[in-house]
Amino acid sequence: MLRVLDFIFSAFALFVLTPFLLPVGILLRFTGEGKVFYAQTRIGLNGKTFRLLKFATMLENSPNIGAGAITVTNDSRVLPVGRFLRKTKINELPQILNILLGDMSIVGPRPLMSKQFGFYDDAAQKRIASVRPGLTGVGSVIFRDEERFFDGASNPDKIYREKISPAKQLLELWYLDNLGLRLYFKLIIMTGLLVVLPNYDSSSILDQKVRDQLNEILG
């Protein structure tokens, strides 16, 4: 059922958004490094890898510069146009194609690179990989401004491994425990709401017990 909804909604979104996405692509082509799309290997359904698509918002060699796979606030690797695209999450919209191809769902655990996925414990990895990763999801809405956790940090990778990763594991497992149409639509609505009201308390979607656990992990 969810796969059918994914296909219908993503096909409709692609039809509606194409007139808007084309100018974005043209703008990127003639600014920055001239790249329109960026494809990155992520862990998907059943642990298989796929190429996740984004609009190119950072320097092409970004993974080998600065904080590597982690993006920090005011990251110098982000291109001028890219700052707006990342803040509004427009840079994620090419993943509609990933959804149509069956690599992803509209809602699900956020697909991670192999290194970050490996921070989850073995049991969590197995459960999270049992469903398609999502364009949005509980991890995505709670950590919408993930960069702020690295402000002033000398070792962003350590913060990600010791705080962000355990928090995301908690959230993704909560999602799987509550998986269903109701949560599917709630997360879509929450994602849209955060575009309009970025300071909205996204943790309100969680049970109080999970909110307390999340606060304990993040300190």
ChimeraX attribute file (.defattr): number of C-alpha atoms within 10 A of each C-alpha:
attribute: neighborCount
match mode: 1-to-1
recipient: residues
	/A:1	7
	/A:2	13
	/A:3	15
	/A:4	9
	/A:5	13
	/A:6	19
	/A:7	19
	/A:8	12
	/A:9	16
	/A:10	20
	/A:11	16
	/A:12	12
	/A:13	13
	/A:14	17
	/A:15	10
	/A:16	11
	/A:17	12
	/A:18	11
	/A:19	10
	/A:20	10
	/A:21	17
	/A:22	11
	/A:23	11
	/A:24	17
	/A:25	16
	/A:26	13
	/A:27	15
	/A:28	21
	/A:29	15
	/A:30	11
	/A:31	13
	/A:32	19
	/A:33	14
	/A:34	14
	/A:35	19
	/A:36	18
	/A:37	16
	/A:38	16
	/A:39	14
	/A:40	13
	/A:41	15
	/A:42	20
	/A:43	26
	/A:44	25
	/A:45	18
	/A:46	14
	/A:47	17
	/A:48	11
	/A:49	17
	/A:50	17
	/A:51	15
	/A:52	24
	/A:53	19
	/A:54	19
	/A:55	24
	/A:56	26
	/A:57	24
	/A:58	23
	/A:59	16
	/A:60	16
	/A:61	9
	/A:62	16
	/A:63	14
	/A:64	9
	/A:65	12
	/A:66	13
	/A:67	17
	/A:68	14
	/A:69	15
	/A:70	16
	/A:71	20
	/A:72	22
	/A:73	14
	/A:74	11
	/A:75	14
	/A:76	14
	/A:77	20
	/A:78	21
	/A:79	18
	/A:80	13
	/A:81	16
	/A:82	21
	/A:83	16
	/A:84	14
	/A:85	18
	/A:86	16
	/A:87	13
	/A:88	14
	/A:89	16
	/A:90	16
	/A:91	22
	/A:92	17
	/A:93	18
	/A:94	19
	/A:95	23
	/A:96	25
	/A:97	17
	/A:98	20
	/A:99	24
	/A:100	19
	/A:101	11
	/A:102	14
	/A:103	22
	/A:104	28
	/A:105	27
	/A:106	27
	/A:107	26
	/A:108	24
	/A:109	28
	/A:110	24
	/A:111	25
	/A:112	17
	/A:113	16
	/A:114	13
	/A:115	12
	/A:116	17
	/A:117	21
	/A:118	15
	/A:119	17
	/A:120	18
	/A:121	11
	/A:122	10
	/A:123	8
	/A:124	17
	/A:125	18
	/A:126	14
	/A:127	13
	/A:128	26
	/A:129	18
	/A:130	14
	/A:131	17
	/A:132	24
	/A:133	24
	/A:134	22
	/A:135	23
	/A:136	23
	/A:137	26
	/A:138	30
	/A:139	21
	/A:140	22
	/A:141	21
	/A:142	19
	/A:143	17
	/A:144	17
	/A:145	14
	/A:146	17
	/A:147	15
	/A:148	14
	/A:149	17
	/A:150	19
	/A:151	12
	/A:152	10
	/A:153	12
	/A:154	10
	/A:155	10
	/A:156	19
	/A:157	17
	/A:158	13
	/A:159	15
	/A:160	19
	/A:161	16
	/A:162	13
	/A:163	17
	/A:164	21
	/A:165	19
	/A:166	18
	/A:167	22
	/A:168	21
	/A:169	20
	/A:170	18
	/A:171	23
	/A:172	22
	/A:173	17
	/A:174	16
	/A:175	21
	/A:176	15
	/A:177	9
	/A:178	12
	/A:179	13
	/A:180	12
	/A:181	11
	/A:182	9
	/A:183	16
	/A:184	19
	/A:185	13
	/A:186	14
	/A:187	21
	/A:188	17
	/A:189	11
	/A:190	20
	/A:191	23
	/A:192	12
	/A:193	14
	/A:194	16
	/A:195	14
	/A:196	10
	/A:197	11
	/A:198	16
	/A:199	10
	/A:200	12
	/A:201	12
	/A:202	19
	/A:203	15
	/A:204	11
	/A:205	15
	/A:206	16
	/A:207	10
	/A:208	11
	/A:209	8
	/A:210	15
	/A:211	15
	/A:212	11
	/A:213	14
	/A:214	20
	/A:215	10
	/A:216	11
	/A:217	15
	/A:218	13
	/A:219	7
